Amino acid sequence: MSGPIRNERRAREHGATRASILQAARRVAARDGARDLSLRGVAAEAGYAPAALYGYFTGKDDLLLALAAEDLASISRAMREAVKAGNGTGKLAAASSAALTLLCDNETMAAAQGALPATAGSGEAERLFNGRMIAALKVLSDAAGRPADSRESQCDIVLVAAALAGLALLARSGRLSALGFAPEEILGRLDEHFGR
């Protein structure tokens, strides 16, 4: 077998194994909680020796960031679909509502916050996470009708994303309703202030 074909096959096998590890990690996170995820537990779930996971992830934080990157891609897709569907709301409100639903149902994103290094690094999972985060911000920017061509517009979209992350935290913990607010009310205000 020639070198390029062998390399291609190895790359496919590596990608398939990585995907199976991520699926196992998602099952463990759903069962035990993303914060309590361990490489040993994921390895057992995936049917690998714990040391084998280090060929794919540098540690728990790397694995959490890879899961969160997948979740960001799902959030971006859901936001785009919500904007297309319309449902009589503003585009930003529709995209924000879709994002909020997924953020509230997803512990991995919250756990990934602790996995991000204090200073930006160059790990593969972190680069993927950052790229997916930028893609999600672009969807929000498009939904808001704010081209990301100015620092002011970019800042506004980061504010919207931060508001969504905070809103998800409040909603997940029951504190939003304890404060007497419904998510739709807050999302409507976001749309009024930042949507065009």
N, C-alpha and C positions, 0 to 999 in steps of 0.2 A: 504494500500500500504506500502510495507516495506521501510525502510530507504535508502538502497543503490539505489533502483529503483527511489524513490522520488528525491534523490540527483542527480541522472543521468538526470532525466527529468528537474529538475531545471537548471542544467548546460547547457543542450541543449537549453532551453528557454532563458537563460541568453545570450548564444552565438548568438542565432537568433536575439534577441533584439539588442544586440551590433552591429551585422552586419547590421541591418536595420538602426540604428543610423548612422553608417559609410556611408551607401549608401545615406542617406539624407544629411549628411555633404558634400559628394562629389558633390551632385547636387547643394547645396548652394554655395560651392566653385567655381563650374563651372559658376554659374550664377552671383555671387557677387564678386568673387575673394577670394582666400584662405586667404589673409591677413586681409580681412574684415569679415571673418567667426566669427559668434557669437553663443554661446550655445543657446541663445533665438531663433535665426533664424533656427538653426538646429532642435531644439525641435519642433518648429512650422511646419517645413517641414516633420518631422517624425511623427507628431501627438501625441507628448508627452508634458507633463508639463515640463518647463525648469528644475525644481528641479529633475525630474526623471533621467535626464542625468548624474547627479552626482553619481548615483549608478553604472555607467559604465565608467565615465571619471572624473578626478579630476578638469578639467577645459579646457579652449580652447587649451592651449599648449599640454595637454595630448591627446586631440582629433586630433590635427594637427600631432603629432608624430605617432599616430595610422594610420592616412591616409598615412603619409610618409612611414611607415613600409610596408603597402600594396604596395605602389608604388615601393619600393626597391625590393620587391618580384617579381613584374612585370618586373622590369629592369633586374633582374638576369635571369629570364626565357627568356626574349628577347635576352640577350647576349648569353646564351647557344644555343638558336635556331640559331642565326646568325653565331656562330662558326660552328655549324653542317652544315649549308647551304653552307658555304665557300665563294661563290660568287667571287672567284678569288683574294681575298685580304688576307692579313695576318690575322691570328686568332685574334690577339689583335686589329687590325684595325676594323675587323668585329664586335667584341664585343663592342668596343668603339663607333662605329657608331650607333649601336642599342641603347646603353645607352644614347648617345647624343640626338638622336631623341626623346626619351621619356623624357629626362630631359628638353629639349627645349619646349616641349608641356605640361609641368607639372609645375604649379605654387605651388603646395603643397610642393614639396621638398624645394623650395626656402623659403616658409613661415615657414617650419619646422626648418630651420636654426635658426630662432629667437626663436623658442619654446624650443630648447635644453637648459638645465640649464648650467650655467657657470661652475659648478662642477658636475661631474657625480653623479647621484642619483640612486635610486633603484626602481623607479616607474615601473609599468608593461609596460606601453607604451614605456618608454625609454629603458627598457631591450629588448623589442621586436624590436624596431628600431635598437638598437645596434647589435642584433643578425642578423637581415636582412642586415645591413651594412657589417658585417663580411662575410656573405654569398656572397654578391655582390663582395667584395674584393677577395674572393676565386675564383669566376668565372673569374675575371680579371687576377688573378695569373695563373690560368690554361690556359687561352687564351694566356698569354704572355709566357707560357712555363717556368715559374719561380716557382718552388716549394717554398712554404712559410716556408722553413726549416732554413732560415737564416735571420738575422736582415736586411741585405742588400737587399735581395729580398723583404721582407715585406715593407721596406722603398720605394723601387722602385714602388711597387703597390699602396702605398698610394700617391706617387707623380702622378701616372697615374690618380687615382681617383680625386685628387685635380685639376689636369689639366682638366679633363672632367667637373667637377663642374664649374670651371672658364670659360671654353669654352662655356658651356651652358649659363652662365650669359652673356657673350659677344654676343653670337649668338641671344639670346632672346631679348636683348636690341638693336640689330642692329649695335652694335659697331664693331663686328668682320668684317662684310662687309665694314663698314666705314674705317677700318684699311687696307682694301684691301686683306683680307684673306678669303678663303673658308674653311669650316670645314674639308673637305676631305684632304686638304693640311696639316692641323695641325694633323689630325689623322694619316696620313701617316708618319709624323715625329715621333709621339709617337711610332708607330709600329717599325720604324727604330731604335729608341733609346732603347726601352724597350722590344720589342718582340724578341723571339728567334726562 
